[in-house]
């Protein structure tokens, strides 16, 4: 049967009612609480609300033997309520478990909640899914869309409709990325996208896009720490925006937004922003690649028409120990002792640019 789905603010009374209702018909309950730090506290609360229930805890940080023992006890119906993380997301088929409670449902992706909800309703009995949130006011627009889709599509076979809504909400994603199989994996993501863009431009009667997509190796941690941007959906959104940046001003806009929402960026986030700025500059200069270390940088250029060649030659002649130009289009710069690598790289590239960036 279709899974009856409810969306409501979290409250102990709601948990108690959901658990009691399932136990009265001799069933079992999943309670998904995806925070290992306080999952034991949640289990104690459930035990207090339902004293007669046999409650177990399962998460990925348990020792393997202990996790196996708990899961087998639940399968054998030696436990009534399993307080767990998303470790149960797939692969479980327990017909007697027909109620699932998902705490902080707005923190999950649409497909993930759909998979979790699918752990119940695997028999002829009516199944219930309770999606608990902090409050409706706390929901982001994307979370509202995800939860609305789940409430709208509860019938059997709704997976395709859910997937289409997920595609509309999140976008197509890295469909041609390195993780995919086939020709993209054979020739590499950057070259594959470049070939694809060239082919599309020719079919449309347009000039092929100019220049390669530059590769950047920083040798530094460059990411958005979970402690800085806790919500995974927000982090993914920011990564997508940064990957689409084509102007320096766009980087500054995102940097200001980060500072306003989350405070001053920590070093890894600051490195990420500066790395994106470097990539914009490399794309403008027609560079193929930049390898950066704490002491030097090596830039690879497939074209030189966007470089200030006279300025570059002057630097190579006046500072031969710092700047070297190779016939194959490589340029090496030895950074000044104590210089910040990212700032030094940006300053050098701007100095040899033949136009605005």
Secondary structure, 3 states (H helix, E strand, C coil): CCEEEEEEECCHHHHHHHHHHHHHCCCEEEEECCCHHHHHHHHHHHHHHCCCCCEEEECCCCCHHHHHHHHHHHHCCCCCEEEECHHHCCCCCCCCEEEEEECCHHHCCHHHHHHHHCCCCCCCCCEEEEEEECCHHHCCHHHHHHHHHHHHCCCCCCHHHHHHHHHHHHCCCCCCCCCCCCHHHHHCHHHHHHHHHHHHHHHCCCCCCCCCCCEEECCCCCCCCCCCCCCHHHHHHHHHHHHCCCCHHHHHHHHHHHHHHHCCCCHHHHHHHHHHHHHHHHHHHCEEEEEECCCEEEEEECCCCCECHHHHHHHHHHCCCCEEECCCCEEEEECCCCCCHHHHHHHHHHHCECCCC
